[in-house]
Structure formats: structure tokens, C-alpha cells
Amino acid sequence: MTGRGEAVKSSGTVAMRPAKGGLRTTMSGVAARVAARLPARGYLVAAALAVWVLGWAILRGRDTLALGGAELTPLHGGLNTGMDAIDDSRNSNPFFLYFINYIRLFIDEAVRFVQALISQPSFDRPVPVLGWLGVTGLASAIALLYGNRKVALLTAAGFLSFGVLGLWQESMDTLALTLTAVALSLAVGIPLGVWAGLSDRFHRLVTPVLDFMQTMPTFVYLAPLTLFFLIGPASATVATMIYAIPPAIRITALGIRQVSPETLEAGTSLGATPAQELRLVLLPMAKQTIIVGVNQTIMAALSMATIAALIDAPGLGQTVLKALQTLDVGTAFNAGLAIVIMAVVLDRVTSAASRRVEVARRAGRLRTTRGRRVEVAGVLGVAAVLGYLSYTYIWAAEFPADANLGSYVRRAADAASAWVQDNLVTYTNALKNLLTNALLNPFEKLLTGSPWWLVAVVAVVIVLLVGSVRAALVATTGLLLLVLLGLWQDSMVTLASTLVATVLVMLLGVVIGVWMGRSDRVDTLLRPVLDAGQTMPAFVYLVPILGLFGPTRFTAIIAAVVFAAPVAIKLVAEGIRGVSATTVEAATSAGASTWQLISKVQLPMARAAVTLATSQGLIYVLSMVVVGGLVGAGALGYDVVAGFSQHELRGKGLAAGLAIVALGIVLDRVTRAATERADAAAHGGLHQR
């Protein structure tokens, strides 16, 4: 056939021509090469899965390495003994006496000092140095000076809402821990980020360490840290720093590296020393990016500060944790709302500061003008007056009890939860039973009922087929580590839930991501929702979901999906948006329908973004494992939680944390290897073409 339906012969395009019953796609050189390779590997993967199912049917229940909830292996007992030995040597070992204990004392005192300023009675006073009026005034002044009036009003309303919700002191305790952790994280992260920006060698050295810190689920930090820093603010602060330092280093290094070589050459030609170049050129030019790093550090610290309630971190996290343990939906919702408000306020203030710096830089007004100095003096003067009032008068220090509306919020949340459970129980149970019986239970039975060696062999074979030899070695090592840790069956239960949740995440990611990528209006509407989903601490997701589905493993899966879906949706949307407009126009002019355009052109060409979304979705889902253990998920998440609460299970909890790390590394490396192999096949096809 000729004319409009004739195949386009240019390389890298997709051409279509009419055929009986619809349109037939002529694959591009890239897609054709990949398609030519997929069937052979696909058949081998299917054969491996068939062997697995057959082996499960014949050998069901053998060599499953099952371990009861209270049972311990010799390794767990040895870990308990080692942890007890560390506890016993705390007051005699020089490492503790002259190093760890001083660090713990310094951090504890730093947190208590900030608490004395804004949250706890201090200096022989029944109230902190700054009461609610002073803190609100100071926070609003900072927002006005570094942001704008809208952000200042938002800040004032947000801080007042803490008192209205009846959670002023808890909110200030959370803020104190967050600010301390952020200050220490930036004190470490920004210098290291500058170093990584200036030195390629150090950048290559620190990148794998940062990858490991961000890949490891946050709860895994908690158990070993309590061995050295005990339960309390010090452990919580260090755990928060481990999670918050990587963004500070990465983004600072990015800002330094983005400064143009021409700018540096101009400074050098004027005789600037390296120190002067850093102070007068690099840091000012990277200031906006560094502020973005501060924003991400604050968000990470706030998220971890609430999770660290498991090791007795003060603040709102304690309230949420106790409410979840007693299934008090109203109290959990009230405290979760305060956490969300704090996250939004801190995010908007730092984002506005970044934008203001960029506007000033473009306008050439980096120096402080006379008008700016007058504005700063006026705003700080008002803040000082409010601070003096809150220091002097009880009414300005303690939030008025008459303005406490938290009880109404709690009752409303309880009523809404009860209504949902009474009226939507048919639909929620139907959804829960459908996914549990059709997807989760069969997969879990296959994983936990098969001999461990059969699962390991099939897994390694599949990794070899879809990934690489190196990924297969990583998978082999990780699976053997699960056996050595004595938690094989719990790991398989966790793996089943993780993979099922990831499937749901990718369904949402592809459907909504394609929708966003194809429509600017949808992107404008949904992006703020996704941004809010990413800034909210993980605990907050559990509250409404717990009201809908009760304390079950399905609740943990849905919470993980809600937590991981935003990043997957964004990545898929970016991939769809990145497809060449020329390619899309060519396919459209060839008569492709919307469905054909999506399935035959945009999704295949956005494959790298989709696989990256899958990788990130897996990691985000796995990071919710321990949170799920709080609401009935069981397996590794429960083992970690039990290790915090029961002394005799500490060793098992630590082993469970290591098992989560092993699973995370294996899943991450396998998805990366599969992506690299697919990309290599695609590029090979393109070159051959």
C-alpha cells in the first residue's frame, strides 16, 4: 500500500499502515531488536516459573525454614549476648567513656536546649523561654524575611493550629528535635557537599555510601543506635541525621558543580585564591540550590523525627504511635494533621526562600539595600516585642485552653471512621478479599511453601535471564544471608507483600503517570497532591487506612502503596513527557489511535522511566515494612518492632533489620541490572540499524 498509510523509513520512528481489522505497527529499529531478543528469554523465564510451581506442588512444606514468633536461632541468641555485653561495658569501656558518651551527652543537651527555648519548662520557670506568641511571631518573621507575605500568613496560621489542635507542646518537641537534627545535618552535609562538588575523587567515593544510606529502610538504623546512644533524644537525632544528611551532601555538590567554568575562569583571571573562589563565587552562585538541599534535609528530618518515636523521641510521633497501638483513630488523625501542617509550613518557607534568592540574583540585588535593612529591623522589632510578651506573661506563654478544639477534631475523625467502617465495610472487605485471595495469598503460599533452595535457585536463574551475572551474584549472596540470619520464611512473607504492593504501585504509576504526561491540565491538578503525599510522614498514611481496613497485613500493603505511588507516578509522567514530539506527531499522522499511541509508542520509548519507577517503587514499599508491622503486617516488620519492645527479642529484631537491608539491596540491584540490560539491547538494536 502507498500514500498516507505507507511505512515511514527513517530510523527511530514508528510507522503504521492500515490493515484489515485495524492498524498494524511496524516496529522501529530499537523496538525490533528488543522484540527479537525477548521471546527466547521470555520462554526461559516462563520455564523457570513452571519448574518452581511444579516443585512447590511436589515438595510443599519441606525445607521452608519456618521459625515461630518467639523462637530464636543460635545467631539471635548470640546477638542478644553481644548486645547485653555492650550494655554491660557502657560505663567501663574507654570507647564509650571517652567517645560515645560525650557525643550522646552533647546531642542530648542540644535537644534539651532547644526544648528549653520553645517547648519545655526551663531555667526555673514553669514555661519555656518563648511561649506560643513568641514562637509564632518569630517563625512568621523568618517566613516574611526569607519568603513573602503569603508564606508568613501560612506560617502564622500553621503554628496557631498546633495550639488549636491541643498539641502545642508536642508540636514544639517535634520541632525542637527536627531543628537540632537539621542544624547538625547541615553542619556535616554542606561541607561534605562542597568537598564532593570540588573533588571528583571524593564524589565517586561518597556516592555509594549515600546510596546505601538512602536505600536502607529507616527503621533499620534504630535498633543498633540504641546500643550506643541508648533510647532517647540522642539516638533519635543520630537516626534522623543518617536519613537527612544524604540530601544535603548531594544537592550541595550539585549546586557547586553547576557553576559554569567560565565564571570560575573569570575569578581565577582576577587573581582569586581557591578560598576566595569558594567564598565569593561558588557558594553565592550555588546558594539557591543549597537552599533546596536545606528544604529536602528538613523534610527528611521531620519524617524521621516522627518515626523515631519508636526509640522514645519526643513529640507528635509519640502521640501517633500510642494512638496506633490502641487503635485510637481520632487521636492519631489529630496528631497526624499537626505533622502534615508542620511539614507544609517548613516546606513552603524554605521553597519561598529559594525562589527569593533566585529572583534577587537575576535582578542583581544580592547586596542588602537600605530599604531591606529597614524592613528587617521592623520585622525583627515586632518579633522581639512578641517574644518579650511571651517571656513575661503567662497568657502569651501558655496557649489558651479555651481555644483548644482538638477534642472536636478527634470526635469528628472517630465518627468518620465509624461511619466508613459501618457503611463501606462491604466495599472495603470486597477489595481486601479480592486482592488478598487472588494475588497475595497464592504468591505468599508459593514463596513460603517451597523449599528454600528451590526458591533461591529459581530466583538466581531468573536474575541471570533478565539481569546480569553480577546481579545474580548479589542475589545469591543476599538470599544466603537470609538463610544465615534464620529469617527465611519471614523474609518470604515480607517479599510477597512487597511485590504485591509494587504491582499495585506500578498499576497506579502507569495509568495516572500516562494521564499526567499527556495532559498539562491533569499534571497541574495532580502534582500538588503528589507533592503533599511525598512530604507527609509515613505514619500519617496509616491513620485513615487503618480506619478503612482495620489492623491487617492488607492495611500495611495499602499504606505502602499510598507512600510509594507518588514517586512512581511522577517518574512515569516525566518519561511520557520526554518522548519526542516529532515521534508522537509521526505516529498520529499515520493514523494511530490514542491507545496505539500510548501502548506502541509512548510507553515503549519511556521504558527507562518506567523501570526506574519500578525500582524506586520497590524501595519505597520496602521502607514501609516496619511501619506495616505496627498494624498487623507481621513477618520482618513485626520482628523489628518486637525487638524494640521485648528485651529477649532484640537479637532477632536486629537480624530482621539486616534481612530488610539484604532484601532491599537485592531488589534494587536486580531492577537496575534489568534496566541496564534492556537499555543495552535497545542501543544495540539502534546501532545495528
C-alpha positions in Angstrom: 0.0 0.0 0.0 1.1 3.6 -0.6 0.1 7.0 0.4 -0.6 8.1 3.9 -0.5 4.6 5.3 2.9 3.7 3.9 5.6 2.8 6.4 8.0 5.7 7.3 11.6 4.5 6.6 13.5 7.0 8.7 15.4 5.4 11.6 14.0 5.7 15.1 10.4 6.4 14.1 7.3 4.2 14.4 5.3 3.9 11.2 1.8 2.4 10.8 -0.4 1.4 7.9 -4.0 0.3 7.7 -4.7 -3.3 7.8 -7.8 -5.4 7.9 -9.4 -5.0 11.4 -7.3 -2.1 12.5 -3.8 -0.6 12.3 -0.6 -2.7 12.2 2.5 -1.3 13.9 5.9 -1.5 12.1 8.4 -1.5 14.9 11.4 0.8 14.9 14.9 -0.4 14.7 15.2 -0.2 18.5 11.9 -1.9 19.3 12.5 -4.6 16.7 15.9 -5.5 18.2 14.4 -5.7 21.7 11.4 -7.7 20.5 13.7 -10.2 18.7 15.5 -10.9 21.9 12.6 -11.0 24.3 10.8 -14.3 23.2 13.8 -16.5 23.9 14.4 -15.1 27.4 10.7 -14.9 28.0 10.3 -18.6 27.3 13.2 -19.4 29.6 11.7 -17.3 32.4 8.3 -19.0 31.9 10.0 -22.4 32.0 11.8 -21.5 35.3 8.5 -20.4 36.8 6.8 -23.6 35.7 9.6 -25.6 37.3 9.1 -23.6 40.5 5.3 -24.3 40.6 5.9 -28.0 39.9 8.5 -28.2 42.6 6.2 -26.5 45.0 3.4 -28.9 44.3 5.7 -31.9 44.9 7.8 -30.6 47.8 5.3 -28.4 49.5 6.2 -27.7 53.2 9.7 -29.2 53.1 12.8 -27.2 54.0 10.9 -24.0 54.5 13.0 -22.9 57.5 9.9 -21.8 59.4 10.6 -20.0 62.7 8.0 -19.2 65.4 7.4 -15.7 66.6 9.2 -16.3 69.9 11.7 -18.8 68.6 15.4 -17.8 68.4 18.2 -19.3 66.4 21.8 -19.5 67.8 22.6 -16.4 65.8 19.8 -14.5 67.5 21.0 -15.7 70.9 24.5 -14.6 70.1 23.3 -11.2 69.0 21.4 -10.9 72.3 24.5 -11.8 74.2 26.6 -9.4 72.3 24.1 -6.6 72.9 24.0 -7.4 76.6 27.8 -7.3 76.7 27.7 -3.8 75.1 25.2 -2.6 77.7 27.4 -4.0 80.5 30.5 -2.3 79.2 28.9 1.1 78.7 30.4 2.5 81.9 33.8 0.8 81.7 34.9 0.6 78.1 37.0 3.6 77.1 35.3 3.7 73.7 32.1 4.6 75.5 33.6 6.6 78.3 35.6 9.0 76.2 33.8 9.0 72.8 30.3 7.7 72.5 29.1 9.0 75.9 30.4 12.5 75.1 28.6 12.5 71.7 25.4 11.3 73.4 25.7 14.0 76.1 26.3 16.7 73.5 23.3 15.8 71.4 21.0 15.3 74.4 22.0 18.7 75.7 21.5 20.3 72.3 18.0 18.9 72.0 17.2 19.9 75.6 18.4 23.4 75.0 16.1 23.9 72.0 13.3 22.3 74.0 14.0 24.8 76.8 13.6 27.6 74.4 10.3 26.7 72.8 8.6 23.6 74.4 9.7 22.6 78.0 9.7 24.5 81.3 13.3 25.7 81.9 15.6 27.9 83.8 13.5 27.6 87.0 10.4 28.8 85.1 7.1 27.0 84.7 7.1 27.7 81.0 9.8 27.8 78.2 11.7 30.9 77.3 9.5 31.6 74.3 5.8 30.8 74.6 3.3 30.3 71.8 3.1 34.0 71.0 6.8 34.5 70.8 7.4 31.3 68.7 4.6 32.2 66.3 5.9 35.7 65.9 9.5 34.6 65.4 8.5 31.9 62.9 6.3 34.3 60.9 9.1 36.9 60.9 11.5 34.4 59.4 8.9 33.4 56.8 8.4 37.1 55.9 12.1 38.0 55.7 13.1 35.0 53.7 9.9 34.3 51.8 6.9 36.6 51.3 3.7 37.7 53.0 1.6 34.7 51.9 4.1 32.3 53.4 4.3 34.4 56.6 0.5 34.2 56.9 0.6 30.5 56.2 3.3 30.1 58.9 1.3 32.1 61.5 -1.9 30.1 60.7 0.1 26.8 60.9 1.7 27.5 64.2 -1.6 28.7 65.7 -3.2 25.4 64.5 -0.8 23.4 66.8 -2.4 25.1 69.8 -5.9 24.9 68.4 -5.5 21.1 67.9 -4.4 20.9 71.6 -0.9 19.8 70.6 1.3 22.8 71.2 3.9 21.3 73.4 4.1 18.0 71.4 4.5 20.0 68.2 7.3 22.1 69.7 9.0 19.0 70.9 8.9 17.6 67.4 10.1 21.0 66.0 13.0 21.1 68.6 14.2 17.6 67.6 13.8 18.4 63.9 15.7 21.7 64.1 18.5 20.2 66.1 18.9 17.3 63.7 18.7 19.7 60.7 21.4 22.0 62.2 23.8 19.1 62.8 23.0 17.5 59.4 23.7 20.8 57.6 26.9 21.3 59.7 28.1 17.9 58.4 26.4 17.8 55.0 27.2 21.2 53.5 31.0 21.0 53.9 31.0 17.4 52.6 28.8 18.5 49.7 31.2 21.3 48.9 34.1 18.9 49.0 32.1 16.4 46.7 31.4 19.3 44.4 35.1 20.3 44.2 36.7 16.8 44.1 35.7 14.2 41.6 37.5 11.5 43.6 35.7 12.3 46.8 32.4 12.5 44.8 32.9 9.0 43.5 33.9 7.8 46.9 30.9 9.2 48.8 28.2 8.4 46.2 27.9 4.6 47.0 27.8 5.5 50.8 24.9 7.9 50.2 23.1 5.3 48.0 23.4 2.8 50.9 22.2 5.3 53.4 19.1 6.2 51.3 18.4 2.6 50.2 18.4 1.2 53.7 15.0 1.3 55.4 15.0 4.0 58.0 13.9 1.7 60.8 17.0 -0.4 60.4 19.0 2.4 61.9 17.1 2.5 65.1 18.0 -0.8 66.8 21.8 -0.6 66.6 21.8 3.1 67.5 20.1 2.4 70.8 23.0 0.1 71.7 25.4 3.0 71.6 23.3 6.1 72.4 20.5 4.5 74.5 16.8 5.1 74.0 16.0 8.9 73.9 16.7 12.1 72.0 20.4 11.3 71.2 19.5 8.0 69.3 16.6 9.7 67.6 18.7 12.7 66.5 21.5 10.5 65.1 19.0 8.3 63.3 17.4 11.4 61.8 20.8 12.7 60.7 21.6 9.4 58.9 18.5 9.9 56.9 18.8 13.7 56.4 22.5 14.1 55.6 22.5 12.5 52.1 20.2 15.1 50.5 22.3 17.9 52.0 25.5 16.4 50.5 24.0 15.5 47.1 22.3 18.8 46.4 25.1 21.0 47.7 27.5 19.1 45.5 25.1 19.5 42.6 25.0 23.3 43.2 28.8 23.6 43.3 29.2 21.5 40.1 26.6 23.6 38.2 28.6 26.8 38.4 29.9 27.4 34.9 33.6 27.0 34.1 33.6 30.5 32.5 32.6 32.0 35.9 35.4 30.2 37.6 37.9 31.2 35.0 36.9 34.9 35.4 37.5 34.7 39.1 40.9 33.0 38.6 41.9 35.6 36.0 41.3 38.3 38.6 43.7 36.6 40.9 41.3 35.0 43.3 42.7 32.2 45.5 40.8 28.9 45.8 39.4 30.0 49.2 38.2 33.3 47.7 36.7 31.5 44.7 34.7 29.3 47.1 33.6 32.1 49.3 32.9 34.8 46.7 31.9 32.8 43.6 30.9 29.2 44.1 28.8 29.5 47.3 26.9 32.6 46.2 26.2 31.1 42.8 25.1 27.8 44.4 23.1 29.5 47.1 19.7 28.7 45.6 20.5 25.0 45.1 21.9 24.8 48.6 18.6 26.2 50.0 16.8 23.4 48.0 19.1 21.0 49.8 18.1 22.6 53.1 14.5 22.1 52.2 15.0 18.4 51.5 17.0 17.9 54.6 14.2 19.5 56.7 11.6 17.2 55.1 13.7 14.1 55.6 14.4 15.1 59.3 10.7 15.8 60.0 9.7 12.4 58.5 12.3 10.6 60.5 11.7 12.5 63.7 8.2 11.1 63.9 9.3 7.6 63.1 12.0 7.8 65.8 9.2 7.8 68.4 9.9 4.0 68.5 13.1 4.9 70.4 11.4 7.4 72.6 11.9 10.5 70.5 9.7 13.3 72.0 6.9 15.0 70.2 4.0 14.2 67.9 5.4 10.8 66.9 4.8 9.5 70.4 1.2 10.6 70.2 0.6 8.9 66.8 2.4 5.8 67.9 0.4 5.3 71.1 -2.8 6.0 69.2 -2.0 3.4 66.6 -1.1 0.8 69.3 -4.5 1.4 70.9 -6.4 1.8 67.5 -7.4 5.3 68.6 -8.1 6.7 65.1 -9.3 10.1 66.3 -6.1 10.9 68.3 -3.9 9.6 65.6 -5.6 11.7 63.0 -5.4 14.8 65.2 -1.6 14.4 65.7 -1.1 13.3 62.1 -2.8 16.5 61.0 -0.4 18.6 63.1 2.5 16.7 61.4 1.2 17.4 58.0 0.7 21.1 58.8 4.3 21.4 60.1 5.7 19.7 57.0 3.7 22.0 54.7 4.8 25.1 56.6 8.5 24.2 56.7 8.4 23.2 53.0 6.8 26.4 51.9 9.1 28.6 53.9 12.3 27.0 52.5 10.8 26.8 49.0 9.9 30.6 49.1 13.4 31.4 50.4 14.9 29.5 47.4 12.7 31.4 44.9 13.5 34.8 46.6 17.3 34.1 46.3 16.9 33.3 42.6 14.8 36.4 41.9 17.3 38.6 43.8 20.2 37.1 41.9 18.6 37.6 38.5 17.7 41.2 39.4 21.3 41.8 40.5 20.3 42.7 44.1 22.4 40.3 46.1 23.6 43.1 48.3 21.4 44.3 51.2 19.8 47.7 50.3 18.8 50.4 52.8 15.1 49.6 52.3 15.8 46.0 53.0 17.7 46.8 56.2 14.7 48.9 57.4 12.3 46.1 56.6 14.4 43.6 58.5 14.7 45.9 61.5 11.0 46.5 61.6 10.0 42.8 61.3 12.6 41.7 63.9 11.4 44.5 66.2 7.8 43.2 66.1 9.1 39.7 66.7 11.1 40.9 69.7 8.1 42.5 71.2 6.0 39.4 70.9 8.9 37.3 72.3 9.1 39.7 75.3 5.4 39.3 75.9 5.6 35.5 75.8 8.5 35.6 78.2 6.8 37.9 80.7 3.1 37.0 80.7 1.5 33.6 81.2 -1.3 34.3 78.8 1.3 34.8 76.0 3.3 31.7 77.0 0.7 29.0 77.5 -1.8 28.6 74.7 -5.3 29.4 75.8 -7.2 26.3 76.8 -10.5 27.8 75.6 -9.1 27.8 72.0 -8.3 24.0 72.1 -10.5 22.4 69.5 -8.6 19.1 69.4 -11.4 17.2 71.1 -13.8 18.1 68.3 -11.3 17.0 65.7 -10.8 13.7 67.4 -14.5 13.1 67.8 -15.1 14.0 64.1 -12.4 11.7 63.0 -13.7 8.9 65.2 -17.2 9.5 63.8 -16.0 9.5 60.2 -14.0 6.3 60.8 -17.0 4.6 62.4 -19.3 5.7 59.5 -16.9 4.4 57.0 -16.5 1.1 58.7 -20.3 0.7 59.1 -21.3 1.9 55.6 -18.4 1.0 53.4 -17.4 -2.3 55.0 -19.0 -4.3 52.2 -16.8 -2.5 49.6 -13.6 -2.4 51.6 -13.9 -6.0 52.6 -14.6 -6.9 48.9 -11.5 -5.1 47.8 -9.4 -6.6 50.6 -10.6 -10.1 50.0 -10.2 -9.8 46.2 -6.6 -8.7 46.4 -5.7 -11.0 49.3 -7.3 -14.1 47.9 -6.5 -13.5 44.2 -3.0 -12.1 44.5 -1.4 -12.1 47.9 -2.3 -15.5 49.3 -1.3 -17.6 46.3 2.0 -15.8 45.9 2.8 -16.0 49.6 2.0 -19.7 49.7 4.3 -20.3 46.7 7.1 -18.4 48.4 6.7 -19.8 51.9 5.7 -23.3 51.0 8.5 -24.0 48.6 11.9 -25.4 49.8 14.2 -22.5 50.4 16.8 -23.9 48.0 14.2 -24.2 45.2 13.2 -20.5 45.6 16.8 -19.5 45.7 17.8 -21.4 42.5 14.8 -20.2 40.5 15.4 -16.6 41.7 19.0 -16.7 40.6 18.2 -18.2 37.2 15.6 -15.5 36.6 18.0 -12.8 37.6 20.6 -14.2 35.1 18.0 -14.2 32.4 16.7 -10.7 32.9 19.7 -9.0 34.5 23.4 -9.8 34.7 26.0 -12.2 36.2 26.9 -9.5 38.8 23.2 -9.1 39.8 22.9 -12.9 40.1 25.9 -12.9 42.4 24.3 -10.2 44.5 21.0 -12.1 44.6 22.8 -15.3 45.6 24.7 -13.6 48.4 21.5 -11.8 49.7 19.4 -15.0 49.7 22.1 -17.0 51.5 22.3 -14.1 54.0 18.5 -14.5 54.7 19.1 -18.2 55.4 22.1 -17.5 57.7 20.0 -14.8 59.6 17.4 -17.5 60.4 14.5 -15.5 58.9 13.9 -17.1 55.6 10.2 -17.6 55.9 9.5 -14.2 57.4 11.6 -12.7 54.6 9.4 -14.5 52.0 6.2 -13.3 53.6 7.6 -9.7 53.5 8.8 -10.2 49.9 5.3 -11.4 48.9 3.7 -8.3 50.4 6.4 -6.1 48.9 6.0 -7.4 45.4 2.2 -7.3 45.5 2.3 -3.7 46.7 4.8 -2.9 44.0 2.4 -4.3 41.3 -0.3 -2.0 42.7 2.0 0.9 42.7 3.0 0.4 39.1 -0.6 0.0 38.0 -1.3 3.4 39.5 2.0 4.7 38.3 1.4 3.8 34.7 -2.3 4.7 34.5 -2.0 8.1 36.3 1.5 8.8 35.0 0.5 8.4 31.4 -2.6 10.6 32.1 -0.4 13.3 33.6 2.3 13.0 31.0 -0.3 13.5 28.2 -2.3 16.4 29.8 -0.8 19.6 31.3 -4.1 20.3 33.0 -4.1 16.9 34.8 -0.5 17.5 35.7 -1.3 20.9 37.2 -4.2 19.4 39.2 -2.5 16.3 40.5 1.1 17.4 41.1 0.3 19.4 44.3 -1.5 16.2 45.6 1.6 14.1 44.8 3.9 16.7 46.4 1.8 16.6 49.6 1.9 12.8 49.6 5.7 12.9 49.4 6.1 15.4 52.2 3.8 13.7 54.7 5.5 11.5 57.2 4.8 7.8 56.7 2.8 7.4 60.0 0.1 9.7 58.8 -0.9 7.4 55.9 -1.8 4.7 58.4 -4.5 6.7 60.2 -7.2 6.8 57.5 -6.3 3.5 56.1 -6.5 1.9 59.5 -10.0 3.3 59.8 -11.0 1.7 56.5 -9.4 -1.7 56.7 -8.6 -2.3 60.3 -5.3 -3.8 61.6 -4.3 -6.3 58.9 -1.5 -7.0 56.5 -3.7 -5.6 53.8 -3.6 -2.3 55.7 0.1 -2.3 55.5 0.1 -3.0 51.8 -2.3 -0.1 51.1 -0.2 2.2 53.3 2.9 1.2 51.3 1.1 1.8 48.0 0.0 5.3 49.1 3.5 6.1 50.2 5.3 4.8 47.1 2.8 5.7 44.4 3.6 9.5 44.1 7.2 8.9 43.1 6.3 6.2 40.6 3.6 8.4 39.0 5.9 11.3 38.7 8.7 9.3 37.1 6.3 7.7 34.5 4.8 11.1 33.8 8.3 12.6 33.1 9.1 9.6 30.9 5.9 10.1 28.8 6.5 13.8 28.6 10.1 13.2 27.4 9.0 11.3 24.3 9.9 13.3 21.2 7.0 15.4 19.9 8.1 14.5 16.4 7.7 10.8 17.0 4.3 11.4 18.5 3.2 13.5 15.6 4.5 10.9 13.1 2.5 8.2 14.7 -0.6 10.3 14.9 -0.3 11.3 11.3 0.0 7.7 10.4 -3.5 7.1 11.9 -2.6 5.7 15.3 -5.4 5.7 17.8 -4.9 7.0 21.3 -4.5 3.5 22.7 -2.0 2.6 20.0 -0.1 5.8 20.6 0.2 5.0 24.3 0.9 1.3 24.1 3.1 1.2 20.9 5.0 4.5 21.0 5.0 6.4 24.3 5.3 3.6 26.9 8.0 1.7 24.9 10.0 4.8 24.4 9.6 5.7 28.1 10.7 2.3 29.2 13.7 3.6 31.1 11.5 5.9 33.2 9.0 3.0 33.8 11.8 0.7 35.0 13.2 3.4 37.2 9.8 3.9 38.7 9.6 0.2 39.4 12.9 0.3 41.2 12.0 3.3 43.3 8.6 1.9 44.0 10.2 -1.3 45.4 12.5 0.6 47.7 9.7 2.9 48.9 7.4 0.0 49.6 10.1 -1.9 51.4 10.8 1.2 53.6 7.3 0.8 54.9 7.8 -2.8 56.1 8.4 -1.9 59.7 5.6 0.7 59.7 3.3 -2.1 58.5 4.5 -4.2 61.4 2.7 -1.8 63.7 -0.7 -2.5 62.1 -0.7 -6.3 61.7 1.6 -6.9 58.8 3.7 -9.4 60.7 6.9 -11.0 59.3 10.1 -8.9 59.3 8.3 -5.7 60.2 6.8 -7.3 63.3 10.2 -8.8 64.2 11.8 -5.4 64.2 9.0 -3.8 66.3 9.1 -6.7 68.8 12.9 -6.3 69.1 12.3 -2.7 70.4 9.7 -3.8 73.0 11.0 -7.1 74.2 14.5 -7.5 75.6 14.8 -11.2 74.7 13.9 -10.5 71.1 16.5 -7.7 70.5 18.8 -10.0 68.6 16.0 -11.3 66.4 14.9 -7.7 65.7 18.4 -6.7 64.7 18.6 -9.8 62.4 15.3 -8.7 60.9 16.6 -5.3 60.2 19.6 -6.8 58.4 17.3 -9.0 56.4 15.3 -6.0 55.3 18.6 -4.4 54.1 19.5 -7.6 52.2 16.1 -7.7 50.5 16.4 -4.0 49.6 19.8 -4.4 48.1 18.9 -7.5 46.1 15.7 -5.9 44.7 17.5 -2.7 43.9 20.4 -4.3 42.1 18.2 -6.7 40.2 15.9 -4.0 38.9 18.9 -1.8 37.9 20.5 -4.7 36.1 17.3 -5.5 34.2 17.1 -1.8 33.2 20.7 -1.7 32.0 20.2 -4.9 30.0 17.1 -3.6 28.3 18.8 -0.3 27.5 21.9 -2.1 26.2 19.7 -4.3 23.9 17.8 -1.2 22.7 21.1 0.7 21.9 22.5 -2.3 20.2 19.4 -2.5 18.0 19.8 1.2 17.2 23.4 0.9 16.3 22.8 -2.2 14.2 20.0 -0.3 12.4 
